[in-house]
Structure formats: C-alpha cells, structure tokens
Amino acid sequence: MNFKKAAPYIGLIFLALLSFGLKKCQESRNPKQVKDTTQTTKTTSRTKPSPAAEPRGLNRHPAKINYSKHAKCRMDCRQISEREIQEILINGTINYKKSALQVGDCQKKYAVEGLTADQQRVRVIFAPCAEEVTVVTCIDLGKEWACNCQ
C-alpha cells in the first residue's frame, strides 16, 4: 500500500474524530439548559390556584378589585354586574393574542373572555398589580352598544 497516497485521508479522519471527541467532552461538562416553552391558555380548576402556579401572572382571587371609570361606564351601559366580572375573572379564558404581557409586572393587561349569567359573551381587560386587580374595560363580543364612555 502506498502510504503517501493514504496519509491525507488518514489525517482527515483523525482530525474529524478528534474534533467530534472534543465537542462531546465540552457538552458533557456544560450541559445545555432546556427552556420550558409550555403556555397555559385556560384555567380548568375552579379552586384557588396556588401561588406557584401563577407566580406573577393574573391573580384570579385578588384581595381587592378596582374598577376604572371607563370600566364602570361600560358595565352600566352593557348591563354587566360586578359579580359577573368576578365570575369572568375566576372562570374565564385568557386570550393571549389580545393581552399585553411583554411589559413590567404592574403594567400587564390580561384579556379574559367568558359568558355572563345572562349569556353575554364578553372580554374583560384586567390589570393586576400585587394583590389587587383593576378592571380596565369590558367588551360585549356579541353586540354593539351605543355608549358615550370616555
């Protein structure tokens, strides 16, 4: 066998094996961290969620619910009660496409949708901060109302 002809091929094979071995050695020393990309889109439990379940998310059982003037006006116009708003907060489904969550904790806005007691399909915008939640507005998804709310 002619060693001069085979030497370059043997050298390439050796370098490939060496680089593969070094790569495996580095991976074993520094394992990659796997990010959890799962996203909860609906709360199915009607009991109070644990603080670990939604660490800085929407508190569905706040100590206090505040109502903006705009929300109160829209609720009066659409005949939606505070009790119905609380039911939407507890049992509604978060619409992540309509929510603003890529901001600081007290600036997040959750769009929560559900049915009221009189079967109105509504979207309520909640702004949580600490142990309180502020109702920013409410929208009737099934009917247009003639309101003069600012």
MIDOSE-1310 file (N, C-alpha, C; in nm, 2 decimals, decimal comma, always signed):
residues 150
mnfk	+0,08/-0,12/+0,00/+0,00/+0,00/+0,00/+0,09/+0,12/+0,00; +0,05/+0,22/-0,07/+0,12/+0,34/-0,09/+0,08/+0,44/+0,03; +0,17/+0,46/+0,12/+0,14/+0,54/+0,24/+0,12/+0,69/+0,20; +0,20/+0,73/+0,10/+0,19/+0,87/+0,06/+0,05/+0,91/+0,01
kaap	-0,02/+0,82/-0,06/-0,15/+0,84/-0,11/-0,25/+0,84/+0,00; -0,24/+0,75/+0,10/-0,33/+0,73/+0,21/-0,32/+0,83/+0,32; -0,20/+0,89/+0,34/-0,17/+0,98/+0,45/-0,27/+1,10/+0,46; -0,31/+1,17/+0,36/-0,40/+1,28/+0,37/-0,54/+1,23/+0,42
yigl	-0,58/+1,12/+0,37/-0,71/+1,07/+0,41/-0,71/+1,02/+0,56; -0,61/+0,96/+0,60/-0,59/+0,92/+0,74/-0,59/+1,04/+0,83; -0,52/+1,15/+0,79/-0,51/+1,27/+0,86/-0,65/+1,34/+0,88; -0,73/+1,34/+0,77/-0,86/+1,40/+0,78/-0,95/+1,32/+0,87
ifla	-0,94/+1,19/+0,86/-1,02/+1,10/+0,95/-0,99/+1,13/+1,10; -0,85/+1,14/+1,12/-0,81/+1,16/+1,26/-0,86/+1,30/+1,31; -0,85/+1,40/+1,23/-0,90/+1,53/+1,27/-1,05/+1,54/+1,30; -1,12/+1,46/+1,21/-1,27/+1,46/+1,23/-1,30/+1,39/+1,36
llsf	-1,23/+1,28/+1,39/-1,26/+1,21/+1,52/-1,22/+1,29/+1,64; -1,11/+1,36/+1,62/-1,06/+1,45/+1,73/-1,16/+1,56/+1,76; -1,20/+1,63/+1,66/-1,30/+1,74/+1,68/-1,43/+1,69/+1,74; -1,48/+1,57/+1,69/-1,60/+1,51/+1,74/-1,58/+1,48/+1,89
glkk	-1,47/+1,42/+1,93/-1,44/+1,39/+2,07/-1,43/+1,51/+2,16; -1,37/+1,62/+2,11/-1,37/+1,74/+2,19/-1,50/+1,80/+2,21; -1,58/+1,80/+2,10/-1,72/+1,85/+2,11/-1,80/+1,78/+2,22; -1,79/+1,64/+2,21/-1,87/+1,56/+2,31/-1,82/+1,59/+2,45
cqes	-1,69/+1,61/+2,47/-1,63/+1,63/+2,60/-1,68/+1,77/+2,66; -1,69/+1,87/+2,57/-1,74/+2,00/+2,61/-1,89/+2,00/+2,65; -1,96/+1,92/+2,57/-2,11/+1,91/+2,60/-2,13/+1,84/+2,74; -2,05/+1,74/+2,77/-2,07/+1,67/+2,90/-2,03/+1,76/+3,01
rnpk	-1,94/+1,86/+2,99/-1,90/+1,95/+3,10/-2,00/+2,06/+3,12; -2,06/+2,11/+3,01/-2,15/+2,22/+3,01/-2,29/+2,18/+2,94; -2,37/+2,11/+3,01/-2,50/+2,07/+2,95/-2,59/+2,19/+2,92; -2,66/+2,18/+2,81/-2,74/+2,29/+2,77/-2,87/+2,29/+2,86
qvkd	-2,92/+2,41/+2,90/-3,04/+2,42/+2,97/-3,16/+2,42/+2,88; -3,26/+2,34/+2,91/-3,38/+2,33/+2,83/-3,48/+2,43/+2,88; -3,53/+2,52/+2,80/-3,63/+2,61/+2,84/-3,77/+2,55/+2,83; -3,85/+2,58/+2,93/-3,99/+2,53/+2,93/-4,07/+2,63/+2,85
ttqt	-4,12/+2,59/+2,73/-4,20/+2,68/+2,65/-4,35/+2,65/+2,65; -4,39/+2,57/+2,75/-4,54/+2,55/+2,75/-4,61/+2,67/+2,80; -4,73/+2,69/+2,76/-4,81/+2,81/+2,79/-4,95/+2,76/+2,83; -5,00/+2,80/+2,95/-5,13/+2,77/+2,99/-5,23/+2,87/+2,93
tktt	-5,33/+2,82/+2,86/-5,42/+2,91/+2,79/-5,56/+2,90/+2,86; -5,58/+2,81/+2,95/-5,71/+2,81/+3,02/-5,69/+2,75/+3,16; -5,76/+2,81/+3,25/-5,76/+2,75/+3,38/-5,88/+2,67/+3,40; -5,86/+2,54/+3,42/-5,97/+2,45/+3,43/-6,02/+2,43/+3,57
srtk	-5,93/+2,45/+3,66/-5,97/+2,43/+3,80/-6,05/+2,56/+3,85; -6,16/+2,53/+3,92/-6,24/+2,64/+3,98/-6,20/+2,67/+4,12; -6,09/+2,61/+4,17/-6,05/+2,64/+4,30/-5,93/+2,74/+4,29; -5,90/+2,79/+4,41/-5,79/+2,90/+4,41/-5,66/+2,84/+4,37
pspa	-5,59/+2,90/+4,26/-5,47/+2,84/+4,22/-5,36/+2,87/+4,32; -5,26/+2,78/+4,33/-5,15/+2,80/+4,42/-5,06/+2,92/+4,38; -5,00/+2,99/+4,47/-4,91/+3,10/+4,43/-4,80/+3,06/+4,33; -4,76/+2,93/+4,34/-4,66/+2,88/+4,25/-4,71/+2,86/+4,10
aepr	-4,84/+2,84/+4,09/-4,90/+2,81/+3,96/-4,90/+2,93/+3,87; -4,92/+3,05/+3,93/-4,92/+3,18/+3,85/-4,84/+3,28/+3,93; -4,70/+3,27/+3,93/-4,62/+3,35/+4,02/-4,64/+3,50/+4,00; -4,64/+3,55/+3,88/-4,65/+3,69/+3,86/-4,75/+3,71/+3,75
glnr	-4,85/+3,62/+3,74/-4,95/+3,63/+3,63/-5,07/+3,70/+3,69; -5,18/+3,65/+3,63/-5,31/+3,70/+3,67/-5,36/+3,64/+3,80; -5,38/+3,72/+3,90/-5,43/+3,67/+4,03/-5,58/+3,66/+4,01; -5,64/+3,54/+4,01/-5,78/+3,52/+3,99/-5,86/+3,53/+4,12
hpak	-5,79/+3,55/+4,23/-5,86/+3,57/+4,36/-5,79/+3,68/+4,43; -5,80/+3,80/+4,38/-5,73/+3,92/+4,44/-5,80/+3,96/+4,57; -5,72/+4,03/+4,65/-5,77/+4,08/+4,78/-5,87/+4,20/+4,75; -5,85/+4,27/+4,64/-5,94/+4,38/+4,60/-5,95/+4,39/+4,45
inys	-6,07/+4,42/+4,40/-6,09/+4,45/+4,26/-6,13/+4,60/+4,25; -6,05/+4,67/+4,17/-6,08/+4,81/+4,14/-6,14/+4,82/+4,00; -6,22/+4,92/+3,98/-6,29/+4,95/+3,86/-6,26/+5,09/+3,81; -6,20/+5,10/+3,69/-6,17/+5,23/+3,63/-6,31/+5,30/+3,60
khak	-6,31/+5,43/+3,58/-6,43/+5,50/+3,55/-6,48/+5,45/+3,41; -6,39/+5,42/+3,32/-6,43/+5,37/+3,19/-6,50/+5,24/+3,20; -6,44/+5,15/+3,28/-6,50/+5,02/+3,30/-6,64/+5,03/+3,36; -6,65/+5,11/+3,46/-6,78/+5,13/+3,53/-6,89/+5,18/+3,43
crmd	-6,85/+5,27/+3,34/-6,94/+5,33/+3,24/-6,98/+5,22/+3,14; -6,88/+5,14/+3,10/-6,91/+5,03/+3,00/-7,00/+4,92/+3,06; -6,97/+4,89/+3,19/-7,05/+4,79/+3,26/-7,19/+4,84/+3,27; -7,22/+4,96/+3,31/-7,35/+5,02/+3,32/-7,42/+5,01/+3,19
crqi	-7,36/+5,05/+3,08/-7,41/+5,06/+2,95/-7,45/+4,92/+2,90; -7,37/+4,82/+2,93/-7,39/+4,68/+2,88/-7,46/+4,59/+2,98; -7,50/+4,65/+3,09/-7,58/+4,58/+3,20/-7,50/+4,46/+3,25; -7,37/+4,48/+3,28/-7,28/+4,38/+3,34/-7,25/+4,41/+3,48
sere	-7,28/+4,32/+3,57/-7,26/+4,35/+3,71/-7,12/+4,32/+3,76; -7,09/+4,37/+3,88/-6,96/+4,34/+3,94/-6,94/+4,19/+3,96; -7,05/+4,12/+4,00/-7,05/+3,98/+4,02/-7,01/+3,90/+3,90; -7,07/+3,95/+3,78/-7,04/+3,88/+3,66/-6,89/+3,90/+3,62
iqei	-6,84/+4,02/+3,65/-6,70/+4,05/+3,62/-6,61/+3,95/+3,71; -6,65/+3,93/+3,83/-6,57/+3,84/+3,92/-6,58/+3,70/+3,86; -6,69/+3,66/+3,81/-6,71/+3,52/+3,75/-6,62/+3,51/+3,63; -6,61/+3,61/+3,55/-6,52/+3,61/+3,43/-6,38/+3,60/+3,48
ling	-6,34/+3,67/+3,58/-6,20/+3,67/+3,63/-6,17/+3,53/+3,68; -6,26/+3,47/+3,75/-6,23/+3,33/+3,81/-6,24/+3,22/+3,71; -6,34/+3,23/+3,62/-6,36/+3,11/+3,53/-6,33/+3,14/+3,38; -6,30/+3,26/+3,35/-6,28/+3,30/+3,21/-6,15/+3,24/+3,15
tiny	-6,14/+3,25/+3,02/-6,02/+3,20/+2,95/-5,94/+3,32/+2,90; -5,81/+3,32/+2,93/-5,72/+3,43/+2,89/-5,70/+3,42/+2,74; -5,72/+3,53/+2,67/-5,69/+3,54/+2,53/-5,56/+3,61/+2,52; -5,45/+3,52/+2,49/-5,32/+3,58/+2,49/-5,29/+3,67/+2,37
kksa	-5,37/+3,65/+2,27/-5,35/+3,74/+2,15/-5,39/+3,88/+2,18; -5,49/+3,89/+2,26/-5,55/+4,03/+2,30/-5,49/+4,08/+2,42; -5,40/+4,01/+2,49/-5,34/+4,05/+2,62/-5,21/+4,12/+2,59; -5,16/+4,21/+2,68/-5,03/+4,28/+2,67/-4,95/+4,23/+2,79
lqvg	-4,86/+4,13/+2,76/-4,79/+4,07/+2,87/-4,63/+4,09/+2,86; -4,59/+4,16/+2,76/-4,44/+4,18/+2,74/-4,40/+4,31/+2,80; -4,45/+4,34/+2,92/-4,42/+4,46/+2,99/-4,39/+4,43/+3,14; -4,36/+4,52/+3,22/-4,34/+4,50/+3,36/-4,46/+4,45/+3,43
dcqk	-4,44/+4,39/+3,55/-4,55/+4,32/+3,62/-4,68/+4,40/+3,64; -4,66/+4,53/+3,69/-4,78/+4,61/+3,72/-4,83/+4,68/+3,59; -4,78/+4,65/+3,48/-4,82/+4,71/+3,35/-4,89/+4,61/+3,26; -4,90/+4,48/+3,30/-4,96/+4,38/+3,22/-5,11/+4,40/+3,21
kyav	-5,16/+4,36/+3,10/-5,31/+4,36/+3,08/-5,35/+4,22/+3,03; -5,44/+4,16/+3,10/-5,50/+4,03/+3,06/-5,64/+4,05/+3,00; -5,66/+3,99/+2,88/-5,79/+3,99/+2,82/-5,85/+3,86/+2,85; -5,95/+3,86/+2,93/-6,02/+3,73/+2,98/-6,16/+3,73/+2,92
eglt	-6,19/+3,62/+2,86/-6,32/+3,61/+2,79/-6,41/+3,50/+2,85; -6,54/+3,52/+2,85/-6,63/+3,42/+2,90/-6,77/+3,47/+2,89; -6,87/+3,39/+2,94/-7,01/+3,42/+2,94/-7,06/+3,47/+3,07; -7,14/+3,57/+3,06/-7,20/+3,63/+3,19/-7,33/+3,54/+3,22
adqq	-7,39/+3,57/+3,33/-7,51/+3,50/+3,37/-7,62/+3,51/+3,27; -7,63/+3,62/+3,20/-7,74/+3,63/+3,10/-7,69/+3,60/+2,96; -7,58/+3,52/+2,95/-7,52/+3,47/+2,83/-7,46/+3,57/+2,73; -7,42/+3,68/+2,79/-7,34/+3,78/+2,70/-7,20/+3,72/+2,69
rvrv	-7,15/+3,72/+2,57/-7,01/+3,68/+2,55/-6,92/+3,81/+2,56; -6,84/+3,81/+2,67/-6,77/+3,94/+2,70/-6,62/+3,91/+2,71; -6,54/+4,02/+2,69/-6,40/+4,02/+2,71/-6,37/+4,13/+2,81; -6,31/+4,10/+2,92/-6,28/+4,19/+3,03/-6,13/+4,21/+3,03
ifap	-6,08/+4,33/+3,04/-5,94/+4,36/+3,04/-5,90/+4,39/+3,19; -5,82/+4,30/+3,25/-5,77/+4,31/+3,38/-5,63/+4,35/+3,39; -5,59/+4,44/+3,48/-5,46/+4,49/+3,50/-5,42/+4,45/+3,65; -5,35/+4,34/+3,67/-5,31/+4,30/+3,81/-5,19/+4,38/+3,85
caee	-5,18/+4,41/+3,98/-5,06/+4,46/+4,05/-5,07/+4,42/+4,19; -4,97/+4,35/+4,23/-4,96/+4,30/+4,37/-5,08/+4,21/+4,40; -5,15/+4,25/+4,51/-5,27/+4,17/+4,55/-5,40/+4,22/+4,49; -5,39/+4,32/+4,41/-5,51/+4,39/+4,35/-5,52/+4,37/+4,20
vtvv	-5,64/+4,38/+4,15/-5,67/+4,37/+4,01/-5,76/+4,49/+3,97; -5,72/+4,56/+3,87/-5,81/+4,67/+3,82/-5,87/+4,63/+3,69; -6,00/+4,65/+3,68/-6,08/+4,62/+3,56/-6,06/+4,75/+3,47; -6,00/+4,74/+3,36/-5,97/+4,85/+3,27/-6,10/+4,88/+3,18
tcid	-6,15/+4,77/+3,12/-6,27/+4,79/+3,04/-6,34/+4,65/+3,02; -6,46/+4,65/+2,97/-6,52/+4,53/+2,93/-6,59/+4,55/+2,79; -6,59/+4,44/+2,72/-6,63/+4,45/+2,58/-6,74/+4,34/+2,56; -6,85/+4,37/+2,50/-6,95/+4,27/+2,46/-6,91/+4,22/+2,32
lgke	-6,87/+4,10/+2,31/-6,83/+4,05/+2,18/-6,94/+4,01/+2,09; -7,06/+4,01/+2,14/-7,18/+3,97/+2,05/-7,27/+4,08/+2,01; -7,25/+4,20/+2,07/-7,34/+4,31/+2,04/-7,27/+4,44/+2,05; -7,30/+4,53/+1,96/-7,26/+4,67/+1,97/-7,35/+4,75/+2,05
wacn	-7,30/+4,83/+2,15/-7,38/+4,91/+2,24/-7,35/+5,06/+2,21; -7,45/+5,14/+2,21/-7,43/+5,29/+2,19/-7,40/+5,35/+2,33; -7,27/+5,36/+2,36/-7,23/+5,42/+2,49/-7,15/+5,54/+2,46; -7,15/+5,64/+2,55/-7,06/+5,75/+2,54/-6,96/+5,75/+2,65
cq	-6,89/+5,64/+2,66/-6,78/+5,63/+2,76/-6,65/+5,68/+2,71; -6,58/+5,76/+2,79/-6,45/+5,82/+2,75/-6,34/+5,73/+2,81
